């Protein structure tokens, strides 16, 4: 099968490309800036970007399936204009290119951040409405892109939406925000933990479900790909168990972390590292739902989730092998 992938140098995209190659698919990827981690792979490359319709036409030409993983992730609103352009207009562009090329199926990656956050205790499933407020630029952009895909499906395009929670695991070549946070916890360099946590899921499980959705995903349907919820305190304790080293244990009130956010931002601008916390990441962690149902994905796609401890063991081994962690 001939398969196109946007965002192939990203965390999900990179893992997905490796798995598709291992299954002997012909893989065609869109390359914008980052390709060093793709150079050794047997893939077809198209130079361009998600905002260039002509390069998307080349990407989608003579392919059967398109995986749209490309997105701009931002945990502050300073980059909202770019976030909206890439995540919303980029999705509109890949939809049009897919329709023009007559592909068999478009598989679009969204996020659980696109859902309304009612309270940490409610059960989040596919029936929860998408957010409408632009207060959280990234979440709103993913909600809007979902609406575009859903409309395209209603108008005839065979399209499926996948909504992962917080993605961790190997193949994190570009150093994701969550990956950097895990490394800081492992090295005991996170200055404070805050109350709250998130639902963590292995990137390999997401990629497996995505491949299953080629045959099993139903037109116009959405599938949540979640894993296990752990508070930051529980996550740090699990990392300590794995590393047999001390990890952060100080729990600071959220208001103190909010006061420190400008200093984290200043340090980030000086060092070039991603900030420890942002005001938006604090809000996400504080209000993250503890119960995110993946039952629909299990029933339809055969989605399976490996234990988070094994994910973290494999992740730190990968970071060490790839010189992200000593």
Protein Blocks (a to p, Z undefined) as FASTA:
>chain_A
ZZddehklmmklmmmmmmmmmnopacddddfkbmklmmmpccdddeddfklmklmmmmmg
opabdcdfbccddfbfklmmmmmmmmmmmmmmmmmmmmmnopabdcddddfklpccfbfk
bccdfklccdfbfklmmlmmmmmmmmmmmmmmmnopacddddddddedehilnopaklmm
mmmmmnopafbdcedddddddfklmmmmmmmmmmmpcghiacdddfbdddfklmmmmmmm
mnopacdfbdcdfklmmmmmmmmmmmmmmnopacfbdfklmmmmmmocfbdcfklmmmmn
opacddfklmmmmmmmmmmmnopaZZ
